[in-house]
Amino acid sequence: MNSSGHRLARRLTSERAVAIALIVPSAVAVAVFVYGFIAWSAVVSVSEWDTVRPDYTYVGLDNFRDLFNNFRFQIDIRNTVVFTVLFVGACLGIGFALASLLDRHVRGEGLFRSIYLFPMAVSFIVTGVVWRWLLAPRAGVNILPEKVGAGSIDYGWYTDPTVLYVHADTRLGEALHSVGLGFLANPNYGVPLAITSVVIAATWQMSGFVMVMYLAGLRAIPDELRDAARVDGASEAQILRHISVPLLRPVTLSAMIILGHQSLKIFDLVISMTRRGPGFATDVPGLFMYETTFQGNHFSHGAAVSILMLLAVSVLVIPYLFWSLRREARL
């Protein structure tokens, strides 16, 4: 090898060394402060640490059994399911509708896009505080009709304790008890009306983000497909239904994963807006975990809640990652 070859080899070696030196600190930090603490939380979740003093006595899955038999945690599961369904559905519907309108290249599109996306620049804490003012029982939107002479609204929003119950079938409850899943039949399934206020605030913040995703997907659809459909006599509604919607399925799936991930770990919006609501009407696992761990000093049960939240998020994210990798490999 000549001298130029040696210089090239030394330069590549030095560049590789610099790259490794830059990556190693981040890799070590992630390994310690992410995966290391996840492993530590898993250890604590199967221990008997229920006081300020650490106690790593192994108790198996007892902490998880206690959680599923805890009335508050059962309500948290119900609230999370209700919030996720309403939140994801509302964001997808509003985001798709806004994207469909902007895709028509309306005048002032850039201004409207900025306005719709502006809530993304605000943290959930700020969103919660603002919407707490807006939905206060005797202020905000409740007195807005009175200002225009239509009379005030007397609605509690996040202070309404009403729960619209859907009573589980007796045979279903017996079947669940027979396989050790009786907690799913108690309390009764229902929709707490107070959770709708949190859904409104969260939808206001995230629907613009979904709009941008759908708008990018719509703009990526070749115009030739739409023009061919128009030549065949298809209306704009038919083009949207039979061409745009099927081609936007990857975008819809991505949006559902992102929104579902946020709904499962929601905490800051609830604690700043409703705390936990009347009768735990807006309580969520994140808030339960925080109060159990740092106010009740039940570290093992708090760690168990965090592990369950991690597993719930993993059920959403991991299959999506595998699907994305397979899709990229096919392309």
Secondary structure, 3 states (H helix, E strand, C coil): CCHHHHHHHHHHHHHHHHHHHHHHHHHHHHHHHHHHHHHHHHHHHCECCCCCCCCCCECCCHHHHHHHCCHHHHHHHHHHHHHHHHHHHHHHHHHHHHHHHHCCCCCCHHHHHHHHHHHHHCCHHHHHHHHHHHCCCCCHHHCHHHHCCCCCCCCCHHHCCCEEEECCCHHHHHHHHHCCCHHHHCCCEEEECCHHHHHHHHHHHHHHHHHHHHHHHHHHCCHHHHHHHHHCCCCHHHHHHHHHHHHCHHHHHHHHHHHHHHHHCCCHHHHHHCCCCHHHCCCCHHHHHHHHHHCCCCHHHHHHHHHHHHHHHHHHHHHHHHHHHHHHHHC
